[in-house]
Amino acid sequence: MSEVAQVPQLRFPEFSGEWEDGKLGNYGNLINGLTYSPDNIVDDGLLVLRSSNVQNGQIYLNDNVYVNLDVDDAALTREDDILICVRNGSKRLIGKSTIINKNLPKSTHGAFMTVFRGESNKFISHWFHSSIYYKEVHKNLGATINSINGSDLKKFKTIFPLKPEQQRIAAFLTAVDNKIEQLSKKQALLGEYKKGLMQQIFSQAIRFKSDDGGTFPDWEEKNGNEIFDNISNKNHDSDLPILAITQEHGAIPRDLINYKMIVSDKSVSSYKVVETGDFIISLRSFQGGIEYSNYKGICSPAYIILRPAIEIEKKFYKYYLKTYRYIQDLNRKLEGIRDGKMVSYKYFSEIKLPYPSISEQAKIANFLSSIDNKIEQVGKQLDESKQFKKALLQQMFV
């Protein structure tokens, strides 16, 4: 039986020949992390990078720890170091990593992390995100072990090309990463832009003009029960999709988000019918506002179904009932409410809601929907780029 050639499925045409067997330790050294005590933690000192600072293959400096300790220069984080999580209470986080960029402030890393430092790090940092690397991680973890020790990490099997091909692969994959980062930033900026505009629109700092350039009438205010009725329709034959009520997706069929919950036929018979365009008060509405349904289905009788009692532009309220402004109003009304307690229809009814003219409601809804469409387009591009990178990692390493 002939041996399988040690070459990747996808390769740049200017390179040939088999890749070389080796061990990770042949390509660099490991720098152990810093052990410190709670007494060493200060408001302003040496930044200690921990597992929580590594998310989605990047450094996030939003959960920082600083210490009043001095460390050797060798233990200070350097550009192109690869930071690896080698111990964690959650096994799925073992092995996650990121490469350090030059803009990081002076820092070291904690005892549950290690740094890999070598001349081929730009190439190896991509290998650390491949399924081949994670197979090595899982081989070392076992059933009860939630850590990788340094001697085992250095023994990880590698099949790498010569330096020129490493550099070519690293440059290409880094360019793909840069595109992913740009799309992520664009998506975040659009989200912040939309959030800022919503604050101005619903506070009436920004007012729209009619199509002929005229001014819309002043906004009215109405109590919640003047705009929405409480609907409790349980007349169904249980063949409608069961909806999950979520802050991220609104009301959505459970099958679309892999929401697993077993319910009996008897319990389903008591579920309420949700029509497309209904609003739902959930157990978490005082945290995330009131949800909107793009689907017809059924949901638990614990939820309150709201349906327009008068003429409205539904998407206007889809946006308004998720604003920070409205959630604040809801919480002021419900001051002292316990976590998990249901917001009642009575509470909802007592809160004033804006009621602009239908034409202005539609104008606002269409404007915000156009921003959502842009965010969705960027999100699709981002997902496609991530899938492209994932496929490349599977095909460009051995």
Buried (B, 14 or more C-beta within 10 A) or exposed (E): EEEEEBBBEEBEEEBEEEBEEEEBBEBBEBBEBBEBEEEBEEEEBBBBBBBBBBEEBBBEEEEBBBBEBEBEEEBBBBEBBBBBBBBBEEBEBBBBBBBBEEEBEEBBBBBBBBBBBBEBBBBBBBBBBBEBBBEBBEEBBEEEEBBBEBEBBBEBEBBBBEEEBBBBBBEBBBEBBEBBBBBBEBBEEBBEEBEEBBBEBBEEEEBBEEEEEEEBEEBEEBEBBBBBBBBEEEEBEEEBBBBBBBEEBBBBBBEEEEBEEEEEEEEBEEBBBBEEBBBBBBBBBBEEBBBBBEBBBBBBEEBBBBBBBEEBBBBBBBBBBBBEBBBEBBBEBBEEBEEEEBBBBEBBBEBEBBBBBEBBBBBBBEBBEEBBEBBEEBBEBBEEBBEEBEEBBBEBBB
